[in-house]
Amino acid sequence: MKIKKLKNKSFEELKKTLAAARAKLKSLRFERALGGKIKDNQEMKKTKKEIARVLTLINL
């Protein structure tokens, strides 16, 4: 999600987005650890960046 869209969200919505992104990253890591193939190799990288964006906005 782009930073412009995140800026329009409330604090509670940002917290929900953060929780969802962390859960997604956890499942991707778990899937990779089991030896499964991830459909999109860049998905973990994108998810980590989304988490960083949300945390940046929360800490402002």
Contacts in CASP RR format, 6 or more apart in sequence:
PFRMAT RR
TARGET T0000
AUTHOR 0000-0000-0000
METHOD contacts of the structure
MODEL  1
MKIKKLKNKSFEELKKTLAAARAKLKSLRFERALGGKIKDNQEMKKTKKE
IARVLTLINL
1 17 0 8 1.000
1 50 0 8 1.000
1 53 0 8 1.000
3 53 0 8 1.000
3 57 0 8 1.000
6 14 0 8 1.000
6 17 0 8 1.000
6 53 0 8 1.000
6 54 0 8 1.000
6 57 0 8 1.000
7 57 0 8 1.000
9 17 0 8 1.000
11 58 0 8 1.000
14 54 0 8 1.000
14 57 0 8 1.000
14 58 0 8 1.000
15 58 0 8 1.000
17 50 0 8 1.000
17 54 0 8 1.000
18 51 0 8 1.000
18 54 0 8 1.000
18 55 0 8 1.000
18 58 0 8 1.000
21 47 0 8 1.000
21 50 0 8 1.000
21 51 0 8 1.000
21 54 0 8 1.000
22 51 0 8 1.000
24 47 0 8 1.000
25 44 0 8 1.000
25 47 0 8 1.000
25 48 0 8 1.000
25 51 0 8 1.000
28 38 0 8 1.000
28 43 0 8 1.000
28 44 0 8 1.000
28 47 0 8 1.000
29 44 0 8 1.000
31 38 0 8 1.000
32 38 0 8 1.000
32 44 0 8 1.000
38 44 0 8 1.000
END
